[in-house]
Amino acid sequence: MNNIKFTHELIKGKIAEIIFEQMIHNTKGYTVLEFGYEKVVHQLAKAPKSEDARAMIEIVRKAPDYAIVNEDTHNVTLVEIKYMAKRTNGKVHAIAKEIEKSWRHAALFIATPDGFFYDQVDTIIENKGAIKPFHHGKIQPKLVEQYLAMLNEFISVKA
């Protein structure tokens, strides 16, 4: 993949992350914490390069993008965010299996031009890549539609 295409895909992924973060952040009762590798890479670069350190870096490299804290229950959900121009069960299944290797109890949020999707990775694997449409009891469907329109405003489905 050439550098321009890679950068284009990277930007799409960041847009999906920002949209997810804003949807949850603007929902009362949740704290959104950036959790992914990109957020801690500078600190890891300073770590000693022992075998244990390399193993830890590999696990962190695969860390989900966000930790969502429910302020009422104090439950923490780790969420990996992906953008897909076209979602297929095969691609979703492969992503879920990769996440599950290091972060078994994580969830996956997928942003597509057609909608948002969300489920726990173990459920996605069990369902062979089938993933439910995103629904959050504290986020009105009309607001989700507005975020989807925003996604499509910034991401050309032709590219």
N, CA, C and O of each residue as an XYZ file, in Angstrom:
636
protein
N       0.864     -1.171      0.000
C       0.000      0.000      0.000
C       0.907      1.230      0.000
O       1.815      1.342      0.824
N       0.654      2.148     -0.928
C       1.505      3.334     -0.973
C       1.176      4.272      0.184
O       0.145      4.129      0.841
N       2.066      5.231      0.422
C       1.954      6.115      1.581
C       0.680      6.963      1.561
O       0.068      7.179      2.607
N       0.281      7.437      0.401
C      -0.926      8.268      0.306
C      -2.161      7.433      0.644
O      -3.014      7.886      1.408
N      -2.273      6.235      0.094
C      -3.419      5.368      0.387
C      -3.427      4.992      1.872
O      -4.487      4.996      2.497
N      -2.273      4.671      2.439
C      -2.171      4.347      3.860
C      -2.651      5.523      4.709
O      -3.424      5.341      5.650
N      -2.190      6.727      4.372
C      -2.579      7.932      5.111
C      -4.079      8.159      4.996
O      -4.729      8.525      5.975
N      -4.632      7.943      3.808
C      -6.065      8.098      3.580
C      -6.851      7.152      4.487
O      -7.834      7.561      5.105
N      -6.428      5.902      4.571
C      -7.096      4.912      5.429
C      -6.920      5.256      6.909
O      -7.844      5.076      7.703
N      -5.747      5.745      7.278
C      -5.480      6.152      8.657
C      -6.429      7.286      9.072
O      -6.963      7.276     10.181
N      -6.632      8.243      8.193
C      -7.524      9.368      8.483
C      -8.963      8.884      8.638
O      -9.672      9.349      9.532
N      -9.407      7.965      7.791
C     -10.757      7.407      7.928
C     -10.923      6.754      9.297
O     -11.947      6.932      9.955
N      -9.914      6.001      9.720
C      -9.973      5.356     11.029
C     -10.046      6.361     12.161
O     -10.787      6.166     13.125
N      -9.281      7.435     12.047
C      -9.304      8.477     13.089
C     -10.656      9.174     13.136
O     -11.141      9.507     14.218
N     -11.267      9.396     11.987
C     -12.603     10.006     11.956
C     -13.601      9.095     12.668
O     -14.422      9.571     13.452
N     -13.536      7.783     12.400
C     -14.431      6.834     13.073
C     -14.198      6.863     14.580
O     -15.157      6.825     15.351
N     -12.940      6.930     15.009
C     -12.624      6.999     16.442
C     -13.221      8.249     17.075
O     -13.828      8.179     18.144
N     -13.051      9.385     16.419
C     -13.557     10.652     16.962
C     -15.079     10.619     17.066
O     -15.642     11.072     18.062
N     -15.740     10.091     16.054
C     -17.204     10.025     16.087
C     -17.663      9.132     17.235
O     -18.576      9.503     17.974
N     -17.046      7.960     17.398
C     -17.409      7.084     18.517
C     -17.169      7.797     19.844
O     -18.035      7.809     20.718
N     -15.991      8.386     19.985
C     -15.648      9.078     21.227
C     -16.656     10.167     21.552
O     -17.071     10.296     22.703
N     -17.055     10.950     20.565
C     -17.995     12.040     20.803
C     -19.392     11.524     21.142
O     -20.076     12.094     21.991
N     -19.816     10.450     20.483
C     -21.138      9.892     20.802
C     -21.198      9.456     22.262
O     -22.175      9.732     22.959
N     -20.155      8.778     22.719
C     -20.155      8.269     24.097
C     -19.850      9.398     25.086
O     -20.467      9.485     26.147
N     -18.902     10.252     24.733
C     -18.508     11.354     25.618
C     -19.696     12.267     25.938
O     -19.821     12.759     27.060
N     -20.545     12.485     24.971
C     -21.691     13.369     25.167
C     -22.887     12.654     25.791
O     -23.982     13.213     25.861
N     -22.679     11.429     26.240
C     -23.713     10.662     26.917
C     -23.415     10.709     28.412
O     -22.340     10.298     28.849
N     -24.349     11.201     29.176
C     -24.128     11.317     30.623
C     -23.940      9.940     31.246
O     -24.615      8.975     30.889
N     -23.002      9.879     32.187
C     -22.800      8.646     32.930
C     -21.638      7.793     32.453
O     -21.433      6.688     32.956
N     -20.862      8.302     31.472
C     -19.735      7.533     30.949
C     -18.493      8.398     30.869
O     -18.560      9.582     30.537
N     -17.368      7.796     31.177
C     -16.077      8.436     30.988
C     -15.378      7.713     29.853
O     -15.334      6.483     29.827
N     -14.832      8.472     28.917
C     -14.143      7.909     27.766
C     -12.643      8.146     27.947
O     -12.189      9.286     28.052
N     -11.888      7.052     27.981
C     -10.436      7.143     28.129
C      -9.754      6.592     26.884
O     -10.047      5.480     26.445
N      -8.839      7.380     26.318
C      -8.044      6.857     25.207
C      -7.154      5.769     25.764
O      -6.521      5.946     26.806
N      -7.104      4.637     25.067
C      -6.441      3.476     25.634
C      -5.430      2.848     24.688
O      -4.564      2.101     25.144
N      -5.505      3.116     23.413
C      -4.736      2.395     22.410
C      -3.233      2.622     22.453
O      -2.729      3.522     23.124
N      -2.553      1.786     21.722
C      -1.096      1.773     21.599
C      -0.547      3.145     21.241
O       0.479      3.572     21.772
N      -1.233      3.828     20.341
C      -0.756      5.136     19.889
C      -0.629      6.122     21.043
O       0.160      7.066     20.982
N      -1.413      5.896     22.097
C      -1.416      6.822     23.231
C      -0.260      6.589     24.194
O       0.091      7.484     24.963
N       0.344      5.387     24.163
C       1.408      5.070     25.117
C       2.731      4.711     24.449
O       3.686      4.346     25.136
N       2.804      4.808     23.138
C       3.998      4.373     22.406
C       5.256      5.131     22.840
O       6.337      4.544     22.890
N       5.135      6.401     23.149
C       6.314      7.175     23.542
C       6.897      6.656     24.848
O       8.116      6.597     25.007
N       6.032      6.280     25.780
C       6.507      5.728     27.047
C       7.121      4.346     26.847
O       8.128      4.013     27.471
N       6.513      3.544     25.978
C       7.031      2.201     25.729
C       8.395      2.236     25.051
O       9.218      1.344     25.257
N       8.631      3.253     24.250
C       9.913      3.365     23.563
C      11.063      3.513     24.550
O      12.198      3.156     24.236
N      10.780      4.032     25.731
C      11.799      4.226     26.760
C      12.035      2.968     27.594
O      13.018      2.887     28.330
N      11.130      1.979     27.481
C      11.216      0.775     28.312
C      12.408     -0.082     27.905
O      12.806     -0.073     26.741
N      12.981     -0.825     28.853
C      14.071     -1.748     28.524
C      13.585     -2.778     27.510
O      12.394     -3.081     27.449
N      14.492     -3.305     26.730
C      14.122     -4.218     25.644
C      14.326     -5.689     26.015
O      14.829     -6.463     25.199
N      13.952     -6.079     27.210
C      14.047     -7.473     27.629
C      12.976     -8.290     26.907
O      12.097     -7.731     26.251
N      13.055     -9.614     27.031
C      12.055    -10.499     26.436
C      10.665    -10.201     26.996
O       9.689    -10.162     26.247
N      10.574     -9.991     28.311
C       9.289     -9.657     28.936
C       8.758     -8.324     28.425
O       7.560     -8.184     28.177
N       9.637     -7.358     28.268
C       9.223     -6.035     27.782
C       8.701     -6.146     26.355
O       7.697     -5.520     26.012
N       9.371     -6.937     25.521
C       8.919     -7.104     24.139
C       7.541     -7.782     24.097
O       6.689     -7.414     23.287
N       7.330     -8.767     24.969
C       6.024     -9.440     25.025
C       4.942     -8.454     25.460
O       3.844     -8.444     24.903
N       5.258     -7.625     26.459
C       4.300     -6.641     26.936
C       3.993     -5.622     25.832
O       2.836     -5.252     25.635
N       5.008     -5.178     25.125
C       4.816     -4.211     24.043
C       3.905     -4.798     22.970
O       3.063     -4.093     22.414
N       4.073     -6.085     22.679
C       3.228     -6.728     21.666
C       1.763     -6.754     22.109
O       0.869     -6.526     21.294
N       1.511     -7.026     23.378
C       0.136     -7.020     23.888
C      -0.434     -5.606     23.827
O      -1.576     -5.414     23.409
N       0.353     -4.622     24.241
C      -0.118     -3.236     24.233
C      -0.309     -2.747     22.799
O      -1.203     -1.944     22.529
N       0.526     -3.228     21.882
C       0.403     -2.832     20.484
C      -0.979     -3.189     19.943
O      -1.498     -2.510     19.057
N      -1.568     -4.247     20.474
C      -2.880     -4.697     20.027
C      -4.014     -4.166     20.912
O      -5.157     -4.606     20.788
N      -3.699     -3.230     21.793
C      -4.698     -2.723     22.744
C      -5.839     -2.010     22.017
O      -5.614     -1.304     21.034
N      -7.070     -2.202     22.511
C      -8.212     -1.466     21.948
C      -8.022      0.042     22.092
O      -7.193      0.506     22.875
N      -8.803      0.793     21.326
C      -8.636      2.247     21.251
C      -9.130      2.994     22.487
O      -8.554      4.013     22.868
N     -10.200      2.489     23.117
C     -10.804      3.217     24.228
C     -11.169      2.293     25.377
O     -11.455      1.111     25.186
N     -11.152      2.861     26.571
C     -11.738      2.241     27.748
C     -12.917      3.134     28.129
O     -12.748      4.331     28.360
N     -14.100      2.550     28.193
C     -15.316      3.287     28.536
C     -15.714      2.873     29.951
O     -15.929      1.692     30.225
N     -15.809      3.853     30.842
C     -16.148      3.580     32.238
C     -17.587      4.013     32.484
O     -17.945      5.173     32.277
N     -18.401      3.071     32.926
C     -19.763      3.381     33.331
C     -19.667      3.957     34.737
O     -19.260      3.260     35.666
N     -20.036      5.217     34.898
C     -19.857      5.909     36.179
C     -20.788      5.384     37.270
O     -20.513      5.582     38.453
N     -21.878      4.724     36.900
C     -22.787      4.154     37.900
C     -22.296      2.803     38.402
O     -22.237      2.566     39.609
N     -21.944      1.921     37.477
C     -21.557      0.555     37.850
C     -20.051      0.388     38.008
O     -19.589     -0.590     38.595
N     -19.284      1.345     37.484
C     -17.821      1.297     37.454
C     -17.286      0.189     36.549
O     -16.097     -0.127     36.599
N     -18.143     -0.400     35.729
C     -17.694     -1.389     34.749
C     -16.884     -0.683     33.667
O     -17.185      0.445     33.278
N     -15.863     -1.365     33.196
C     -15.006     -0.834     32.140
C     -15.149     -1.723     30.911
O     -15.043     -2.947     31.000
N     -15.389     -1.098     29.771
C     -15.463     -1.815     28.502
C     -14.357     -1.304     27.596
O     -14.251     -0.101     27.353
N     -13.537     -2.212     27.099
C     -12.495     -1.862     26.139
C     -13.086     -1.988     24.745
O     -13.714     -2.994     24.415
N     -12.880     -0.955     23.927
C     -13.517     -0.924     22.610
C     -12.484     -0.616     21.530
O     -11.767      0.381     21.600
N     -12.426     -1.493     20.534
C     -11.621     -1.273     19.333
C     -12.531     -0.647     18.287
O     -13.665     -1.088     18.101
N     -12.034      0.383     17.602
C     -12.805      1.106     16.592
C     -12.217      0.799     15.217
O     -11.002      0.853     15.029
N     -13.078      0.480     14.266
C     -12.644      0.234     12.891
C     -13.580      0.957     11.932
O     -14.783      1.061     12.173
N     -13.006      1.453     10.842
C     -13.802      1.963      9.737
C     -13.736      0.931      8.620
O     -12.667      0.394      8.328
N     -14.865      0.656      8.003
C     -14.913     -0.235      6.839
C     -15.795      0.397      5.778
O     -16.948      0.740      6.040
N     -15.255      0.549      4.593
C     -16.069      1.051      3.490
C     -17.167      0.045      3.170
O     -18.289      0.416      2.826
N     -16.820     -1.243      3.289
C     -17.788     -2.308      3.053
C     -17.562     -3.381      4.108
O     -16.492     -3.986      4.178
N     -18.577     -3.606      4.920
C     -18.483     -4.578      6.002
C     -18.883     -5.955      5.494
O     -19.924     -6.119      4.859
N     -18.033     -6.949      5.785
C     -18.379     -8.338      5.499
C     -18.172     -9.152      6.770
O     -17.326     -8.817      7.599
N     -18.941    -10.209      6.916
C     -18.784    -11.065      8.084
C     -17.378    -11.639      8.162
O     -16.836    -11.800      9.255
N     -16.786    -11.949      7.020
C     -15.430    -12.500      7.009
C     -14.410    -11.528      7.575
O     -13.571    -11.913      8.389
N     -14.476    -10.270      7.151
C     -13.535     -9.267      7.670
C     -13.779     -9.006      9.142
O     -12.830     -8.899      9.918
N     -15.037     -8.903      9.536
C     -15.375     -8.641     10.938
C     -14.903     -9.807     11.806
O     -14.339     -9.594     12.879
N     -15.128    -11.024     11.351
C     -14.714    -12.219     12.084
C     -13.201    -12.232     12.277
O     -12.720    -12.515     13.374
N     -12.452    -11.928     11.228
C     -10.986    -11.914     11.310
C     -10.495    -10.860     12.301
O      -9.577    -11.123     13.078
N     -11.090     -9.688     12.280
C     -10.708     -8.620     13.214
C     -11.009     -9.052     14.646
O     -10.172     -8.889     15.535
N     -12.194     -9.600     14.869
C     -12.584    -10.037     16.216
C     -11.634    -11.120     16.734
O     -11.252    -11.097     17.904
N     -11.255    -12.057     15.881
C     -10.332    -13.123     16.297
C      -8.968    -12.560     16.667
O      -8.335    -13.030     17.612
N      -8.517    -11.558     15.929
C      -7.219    -10.943     16.220
C      -7.268    -10.196     17.557
O      -6.340    -10.303     18.358
N      -8.334     -9.450     17.799
C      -8.487     -8.729     19.068
C      -8.544     -9.716     20.230
O      -7.928     -9.500     21.274
N      -9.286    -10.793     20.039
C      -9.529    -11.775     21.094
C      -8.242    -12.451     21.573
O      -8.174    -12.905     22.715
N      -7.238    -12.521     20.724
C      -5.966    -13.150     21.110
C      -5.347    -12.472     22.330
O      -4.770    -13.143     23.187
N      -5.463    -11.148     22.411
C      -4.854    -10.408     23.518
C      -5.872     -9.778     24.456
O      -5.566     -9.537     25.624
N      -7.076     -9.508     23.965
C      -8.064     -8.752     24.741
C      -9.416     -9.437     24.626
O     -10.325     -8.917     23.979
N      -9.553    -10.595     25.247
C     -10.722    -11.460     25.100
C     -12.044    -10.772     25.422
O     -13.061    -11.080     24.800
N     -12.053     -9.860     26.369
C     -13.321     -9.255     26.794
C     -13.577     -7.889     26.163
O     -14.405     -7.125     26.658
N     -12.883     -7.580     25.092
C     -13.071     -6.297     24.419
C     -14.320     -6.324     23.536
O     -14.896     -7.377     23.265
N     -14.709     -5.145     23.105
C     -15.824     -4.988     22.169
C     -15.284     -4.360     20.886
O     -14.195     -3.786     20.871
N     -16.055     -4.479     19.822
C     -15.678     -3.930     18.526
C     -16.791     -3.010     18.040
O     -17.962     -3.391     18.017
N     -16.411     -1.790     17.650
C     -17.324     -0.811     17.050
C     -16.856     -0.605     15.625
O     -15.691     -0.285     15.389
N     -17.755     -0.785     14.678
C     -17.414     -0.596     13.267
C     -18.275      0.522     12.700
O     -19.499      0.520     12.827
N     -17.599      1.479     12.070
C     -18.281      2.567     11.375
C     -18.218      2.274      9.880
O     -17.145      2.015      9.336
N     -19.364      2.316      9.226
C     -19.438      2.134      7.784
C     -20.310      3.243      7.214
O     -21.032      3.895      7.967
N     -20.265      3.473      5.920
C     -21.160      4.476      5.328
C     -22.639      4.142      5.536
O     -23.488      5.031      5.485
N     -22.949      2.861      5.770
C     -24.330      2.422      5.928
C     -24.813      2.397      7.371
O     -26.013      2.272      7.616
N     -23.899      2.513      8.332
C     -24.324      2.477      9.723
C     -23.189      2.122     10.661
O     -22.059      1.869     10.241
N     -23.519      2.109     11.941
C     -22.569      1.743     12.984
C     -22.959      0.375     13.530
O     -24.142      0.037     13.587
N     -21.957     -0.414     13.934
C     -22.173     -1.762     14.420
C     -21.322     -1.968     15.671
O     -20.252     -1.377     15.815
N     -21.823     -2.826     16.583
C     -21.129     -2.984     17.859
C     -21.498     -4.325     18.495
O     -22.658     -4.738     18.483
N     -20.479     -4.996     19.054
C     -20.723     -6.192     19.854
C     -19.430     -6.602     20.536
O     -18.353     -6.097     20.218
N     -19.556     -7.530     21.481
C     -18.390     -8.103     22.160
C     -17.676     -9.023     21.175
O     -18.328     -9.695     20.376
N     -16.334     -9.062     21.224
C     -15.599     -9.873     20.252
C     -15.916    -11.352     20.377
O     -15.987    -12.044     19.361
N     -16.111    -11.864     21.591
C     -16.419    -13.291     21.716
C     -17.775    -13.627     21.079
O     -17.944    -14.710     20.518
N     -18.733    -12.708     21.165
C     -20.035    -12.911     20.522
C     -19.897    -12.860     19.006
O     -20.521    -13.650     18.298
N     -19.090    -11.941     18.510
C     -18.859    -11.832     17.062
C     -18.225    -13.122     16.546
O     -18.626    -13.637     15.503
N     -17.246    -13.639     17.268
C     -16.584    -14.884     16.857
C     -17.587    -16.031     16.863
O     -17.643    -16.819     15.919
N     -18.372    -16.122     17.924
C     -19.388    -17.169     18.032
C     -20.380    -17.094     16.873
O     -20.854    -18.120     16.385
N     -20.689    -15.874     16.437
C     -21.642    -15.661     15.339
C     -20.966    -15.567     13.974
O     -21.577    -15.123     13.003
N     -19.703    -15.987     13.905
C     -18.944    -16.055     12.648
C     -18.901    -14.726     11.891
O     -19.011    -14.689     10.666
N     -18.741    -13.645     12.642
C     -18.573    -12.333     12.031
C     -19.818    -11.481     11.974
O     -19.749    -10.305     11.617
N     -20.959    -12.055     12.322
C     -22.178    -11.239     12.367
C     -22.058    -10.285     13.554
O     -21.653    -10.686     14.645
N     -22.408     -9.035     13.333
C     -22.302     -8.003     14.365
C     -23.587     -7.184     14.364
O     -24.144     -6.887     13.307
N     -24.046     -6.825     15.548
C     -25.318     -6.115     15.684
C     -25.184     -4.642     15.311
O     -24.118     -4.051     15.485
N     -26.254     -4.052     14.803
C     -26.268     -2.601     14.632
C     -26.059     -1.935     15.998
O     -26.546     -2.423     17.019
N     -25.337     -0.827     16.000
C     -25.052     -0.108     17.242
C     -26.343      0.449     17.826
O     -27.124      1.111     17.142
N     -26.544      0.166     19.090
C     -27.682      0.726     19.818
C     -27.222      0.973     21.248
O     -26.661      0.090     21.896
N     -27.464      2.172     21.722
C     -27.126      2.527     23.098
C     -28.360      3.179     23.702
O     -28.896      4.146     23.162
N     -28.790      2.648     24.808
C     -30.022      3.122     25.430
C     -30.053      4.599     25.760
O     -31.130      5.187     25.857
N     -28.875      5.219     25.938
C     -28.840      6.641     26.296
C     -28.547      7.552     25.097
O     -28.419      8.766     25.252
N     -28.444      6.963     23.914
C     -28.197      7.765     22.705
C     -29.394      7.594     21.779
O     -29.691      6.487     21.328
N     -30.075      8.696     21.503
C     -31.263      8.668     20.656
C     -30.888      8.259     19.230
O     -29.859      8.698     18.717
N     -31.713      7.419     18.578
C     -31.438      7.011     17.191
C     -31.232      8.198     16.249
O     -30.418      8.120     15.329
N     -31.961      9.294     16.467
C     -31.804     10.481     15.608
C     -30.382     11.049     15.727
O     -29.805     11.496     14.736
N     -29.828     11.028     16.933
C     -28.466     11.506     17.128
C     -27.457     10.581     16.440
O     -26.487     11.042     15.840
N     -27.699      9.282     16.536
C     -26.827      8.317     15.845
C     -26.869      8.593     14.341
O     -25.835      8.556     13.675
N     -28.051      8.868     13.810
C     -28.193      9.203     12.384
C     -27.398     10.460     12.036
O     -26.793     10.531     10.967
N     -27.394     11.446     12.924
C     -26.632     12.676     12.673
C     -25.125     12.380     12.645
O     -24.397     12.927     11.816
N     -24.665     11.519     13.549
C     -23.251     11.146     13.539
C     -22.901     10.353     12.276
O     -21.812     10.510     11.724
N     -23.812      9.513     11.827
C     -23.577      8.770     10.586
C     -23.496      9.734      9.402
O     -22.646      9.567      8.528
N     -24.357     10.720      9.368
C     -24.312     11.727      8.299
C     -22.979     12.471      8.345
O     -22.397     12.776      7.304
N     -22.501     12.761      9.552
C     -21.211     13.432      9.699
C     -20.076     12.549      9.172
O     -19.181     13.025      8.474
N     -20.125     11.265      9.512
C     -19.113     10.333      9.002
C     -19.079     10.382      7.480
O     -18.012     10.492      6.875
N     -20.249     10.300      6.872
C     -20.321     10.285      5.419
C     -19.944     11.624      4.799
O     -19.503     11.676      3.651
N     -20.115     12.695      5.545
C     -19.695     14.009      5.072
C     -18.171     14.063      4.919
O     -17.645     14.670      3.986
N     -17.482     13.417      5.854
C     -16.018     13.485      5.875
C     -15.350     12.360      5.096
O     -14.185     12.487      4.717
N     -16.050     11.280      4.852
C     -15.439     10.114      4.205
C     -16.134      9.870      2.864
O     -17.341      9.636      2.812
N     -15.381      9.926      1.823
C     -15.923      9.642      0.505
C     -16.057      8.127      0.358
O     -15.072      7.403      0.500
N     -17.264      7.647      0.074
C     -17.476      6.214     -0.089
C     -16.894      5.708     -1.391
O     -16.813      4.496     -1.589
N     -16.485      6.592     -2.287
C     -15.893      6.204     -3.563
C     -14.452      5.766     -3.407
O     -13.963      4.950     -4.189
N     -13.763      6.298     -2.406
C     -12.328      6.044     -2.261
C     -12.066      4.692     -1.655
O     -10.909      4.316     -1.462
